Amino acid sequence: MAMNWKIMGVGMALSAKLNNLKYKTFVIVGDGEINEGSFWESSMIASKHQLNNFHIIIDYNKIQSYGKTKEVLNLEPLKFKLKSFGYQVSEVNGHSISKLKNYFKKINNKFKKPTALICHTIKGKGFPFAENNPFWHHKNSFTEREVHEINKYL
C-alpha cells in the first residue's frame, strides 16, 4: 500500500495543533494526484480543524500520466474549488525561485485555515522536446536518439 502523504500531513499538523507545537507541515502534490478522493477528504479535515499550520504546494503543470489533466479529470476552476474546501489560496509561477522564496518568507499562521499554493509550471521545462509532452511523463527508458537529445541540454 502506498503512503498517503496528504492524510499523514494533516495528521501531523493536527497533532502539532493539539500539542501546542509551533511547526508547520508542508505537503507537495501534483495536479494528477489531487484527482484522488483522499486529497479532498484530507482537505475537509484540515478545514474542519482550522489547521493554519498545514500547507499544500501543488505542482500544476496540467499533465498527468494518462494525458492532459483537463481531459482526464478537469480540475478547473482549481483556485475556487480549493477555496470552497476552506483553503487560503495563492498562485505563483512555479519556475520563479524569487517568487517562491517571497511566498515562503511571508507565509504565517495568521489565517484560521490551511493554505494552498498553486505553482503553475511547465512539464519538462528547459528540454524543448519534452515540454508539455505527456509522452515524457513516466518515461523509464530512452532510445539512443532520445539520449542524444537529452545530452545536448545537460
C-alpha positions in Angstrom: 0.0 0.0 0.0 1.3 3.4 -0.9 2.0 6.1 1.7 -0.7 8.8 1.7 1.3 11.9 2.4 -1.8 14.2 2.3 -3.6 12.4 5.1 -0.3 11.9 7.0 0.4 15.6 6.7 -3.0 16.6 8.0 -2.4 14.2 11.0 1.0 15.7 11.7 -0.5 19.3 11.6 -3.4 18.3 13.8 -1.1 16.7 16.3 1.1 19.8 16.4 -2.0 22.0 17.0 -3.4 19.7 19.8 0.0 19.7 21.5 0.7 23.4 21.0 3.7 22.8 18.9 4.7 25.6 16.6 6.0 23.8 13.5 4.3 23.9 10.1 3.5 20.9 7.9 4.1 21.2 4.1 2.9 18.6 1.6 3.8 18.8 -2.1 1.3 17.2 -4.6 0.9 17.1 -8.3 -2.2 18.1 -10.2 -2.9 14.5 -11.3 -2.6 13.3 -7.7 -5.3 15.7 -6.5 -7.9 13.9 -8.6 -7.9 11.4 -5.7 -10.6 11.4 -3.2 -8.1 11.3 -0.3 -6.9 14.8 -1.2 -10.4 16.3 -0.9 -11.1 14.2 2.3 -7.9 15.4 4.0 -8.7 18.9 2.8 -12.1 18.7 4.6 -10.4 17.5 7.8 -7.8 20.3 7.6 -10.5 22.9 7.2 -12.7 21.4 9.9 -9.9 21.7 12.4 -8.7 25.1 11.1 -5.2 23.8 10.6 -3.5 27.0 9.8 -0.2 25.2 10.2 -1.0 22.9 7.2 0.3 24.0 3.8 -0.3 22.3 0.4 2.0 23.1 -2.5 0.5 22.0 -5.9 2.7 21.4 -8.9 0.1 22.5 -11.5 1.7 21.6 -14.8 -1.7 20.4 -16.3 -0.3 17.0 -17.4 -0.6 13.6 -15.6 0.3 10.1 -16.5 -2.8 9.5 -18.7 -2.7 12.8 -20.6 -3.6 16.4 -20.1 -5.4 17.0 -16.8 -8.3 18.8 -18.4 -9.0 15.7 -20.5 -8.5 13.1 -17.8 -10.4 14.9 -15.0 -10.7 18.6 -15.3 -9.7 20.5 -12.1 -10.9 23.9 -13.2 -11.7 26.2 -11.5 -9.0 24.8 -9.1 -8.5 28.0 -7.1 -12.2 28.3 -6.3 -12.5 24.6 -5.5 -9.7 24.9 -3.0 -11.3 28.0 -1.5 -14.6 26.1 -1.2 -12.8 23.4 0.7 -11.6 26.0 3.2 -8.1 26.9 1.9 -6.4 30.3 1.8 -5.2 30.1 -1.8 -2.3 31.8 -3.6 -0.9 31.3 -7.1 2.7 31.7 -8.4 4.9 31.0 -11.3 6.4 27.7 -10.1 9.6 28.3 -12.0 10.3 31.6 -10.3 12.6 30.9 -7.4 12.4 34.6 -6.2 8.5 34.4 -6.2 8.6 31.1 -4.3 11.1 32.4 -1.8 9.0 35.5 -1.3 5.9 33.4 -0.7 7.6 31.2 1.9 9.1 34.2 3.7 5.6 35.7 4.1 3.7 32.6 5.0 2.4 32.7 8.5 -0.4 31.3 10.6 -2.5 34.4 10.7 -5.4 32.7 8.8 -7.5 30.2 10.7 -7.4 27.8 7.8 -4.9 25.7 5.8 -3.1 27.3 2.8 -2.7 26.1 -0.7 -0.1 27.4 -3.1 -0.8 26.6 -6.8 2.5 26.6 -8.6 1.9 27.0 -12.4 4.7 25.0 -14.1 5.6 23.6 -17.4 6.2 19.8 -17.5 9.7 19.2 -18.8 10.7 22.9 -18.8 14.1 23.6 -20.3 14.0 20.5 -22.5 12.1 21.6 -25.7 11.4 18.1 -26.9 9.8 17.2 -23.5 8.0 20.5 -22.7 4.3 19.9 -22.3 4.6 16.5 -23.8 2.6 13.8 -21.9 4.8 11.1 -23.5 7.7 12.2 -21.3 5.6 12.0 -18.1 6.5 8.5 -16.9 9.5 7.8 -19.2 11.6 4.9 -17.9 13.7 4.0 -20.9 15.2 6.0 -23.7 16.2 5.4 -27.3 19.7 6.3 -28.5 18.3 9.3 -30.2 16.5 10.5 -27.1 19.7 10.1 -25.0 21.5 12.3 -27.6 18.7 14.9 -27.3 18.9 14.9 -23.6 22.7 15.2 -23.5 22.5 18.4 -25.7 20.8 20.2 -22.7 23.0 18.9 -19.9 
